[in-house]
Amino acid sequence: MASNLRIGAETGREGESEALLRVFRLKGVPRRGMRRWHARVMSRAVWMPTKEIRKPGRRLILVLATNLRGYRKARQLSQEALAELCGLHRTYVGSVERGERNVTLSSLEVLAKALGVSVPQLLTPQDHDEPSKG
């Protein structure tokens, strides 16, 4: 443990030394080589402030969810059938329709192709007339 404190004290980043030692162990760096490896890593490191991961706006997610469900139902496809056409899992399609997923560009492209629409059409608010139930 004494070496942990020396590594952190040398860099002025005591909290980071524990994390770096875990990385050293995972990478299989021998204990006697840790100081040298630490110095090499620290000399190349670019310390950036931590920030929140960017996510698409809730409105865009809901537009995609609504459009996906509308186009799917217009083509009389089940979530399972659409998923099979796209090569995606059935639960993934359902979670996209509920607005629970951040969809990748490749998934967007595959979904649009399977539905016979363009990606911009999936992301543009549409009026999907659904017959009223009851």
LINMOKA-V321931 format. One record per residue. N is the residue number from 1. RES is the residue in three letters. PSI is psi as a letter, one per 20 degrees, with the letter a starting at -180 (NA if undefined). D_FIRST is the distance of its C-alpha to the first C-alpha in Angstrom with 1 decimal. Layout:
# LINMOKA-V321931
N/RES/PSI/D_FIRST, N/RES/PSI/D_FIRST
This chain:
# LINMOKA-V321931
1/MET/h/0.0, 2/ALA/h/3.8, 3/SER/h/5.4, 4/ASN/g/5.1, 5/LEU/h/6.9, 6/ARG/g/9.0, 7/ILE/g/10.2, 8/GLY/h/11.2, 9/ALA/h/12.6, 10/GLU/h/14.7, 11/THR/i/16.3, 12/GLY/j/16.8, 13/ARG/m/15.7, 14/GLU/g/12.6, 15/GLY/h/13.7, 16/GLU/h/14.3, 17/SER/h/10.9, 18/GLU/g/9.8, 19/ALA/g/13.3, 20/LEU/h/13.2, 21/LEU/h/10.3, 22/ARG/g/12.5, 23/VAL/g/15.4, 24/PHE/g/14.0, 25/ARG/g/13.6, 26/LEU/h/17.1, 27/LYS/i/18.6, 28/GLY/k/17.5, 29/VAL/p/15.9, 30/PRO/q/14.7, 31/ARG/h/11.1, 32/ARG/i/13.0, 33/GLY/j/15.0, 34/MET/g/12.5, 35/ARG/g/13.1, 36/ARG/g/16.9, 37/TRP/g/17.0, 38/HIS/g/15.3, 39/ALA/h/17.9, 40/ARG/g/20.6, 41/VAL/g/19.9, 42/MET/h/19.7, 43/SER/h/22.9, 44/ARG/i/24.8, 45/ALA/q/23.5, 46/VAL/o/26.1, 47/TRP/o/24.8, 48/MET/q/27.4, 49/PRO/q/27.8, 50/THR/q/27.4, 51/LYS/r/30.8, 52/GLU/q/32.6, 53/ILE/p/33.8, 54/ARG/q/37.5, 55/LYS/q/39.8, 56/PRO/q/43.6, 57/GLY/q/45.7, 58/ARG/h/46.7, 59/ARG/g/50.4, 60/LEU/g/49.9, 61/ILE/g/48.2, 62/LEU/h/51.1, 63/VAL/g/53.6, 64/LEU/g/52.2, 65/ALA/g/52.0, 66/THR/g/55.6, 67/ASN/g/56.9, 68/LEU/g/55.3, 69/ARG/g/56.7, 70/GLY/g/60.1, 71/TYR/h/60.5, 72/ARG/g/59.4, 73/LYS/h/61.9, 74/ALA/h/64.6, 75/ARG/j/64.2, 76/GLN/l/64.2, 77/LEU/q/60.9, 78/SER/r/58.5, 79/GLN/h/54.8, 80/GLU/g/54.5, 81/ALA/g/57.2, 82/LEU/g/55.7, 83/ALA/g/52.3, 84/GLU/g/54.0, 85/LEU/h/55.8, 86/CYS/i/52.7, 87/GLY/k/50.4, 88/LEU/r/48.1, 89/HIS/q/47.2, 90/ARG/h/49.6, 91/THR/h/46.9, 92/TYR/g/45.8, 93/VAL/g/49.3, 94/GLY/g/49.6, 95/SER/h/46.4, 96/VAL/g/47.6, 97/GLU/h/50.9, 98/ARG/i/49.2, 99/GLY/k/47.3, 100/GLU/i/43.9, 101/ARG/q/42.8, 102/ASN/o/42.1, 103/VAL/p/44.3, 104/THR/r/43.7, 105/LEU/h/46.5, 106/SER/h/47.0, 107/SER/g/47.4, 108/LEU/g/49.8, 109/GLU/g/51.8, 110/VAL/g/52.1, 111/LEU/g/53.1, 112/ALA/g/55.7, 113/LYS/g/57.2, 114/ALA/h/57.6, 115/LEU/i/59.3, 116/GLY/k/61.5, 117/VAL/r/60.4, 118/SER/r/58.5, 119/VAL/g/55.0, 120/PRO/h/56.4, 121/GLN/h/58.7, 122/LEU/h/55.7, 123/LEU/j/54.1, 124/THR/p/57.3, 125/PRO/p/58.6, 126/GLN/r/61.5, 127/ASP/o/64.0, 128/HIS/o/63.8, 129/ASP/o/66.7, 130/GLU/p/65.9, 131/PRO/p/68.8, 132/SER/q/68.4, 133/LYS/p/67.7, 134/GLY/NA/70.0
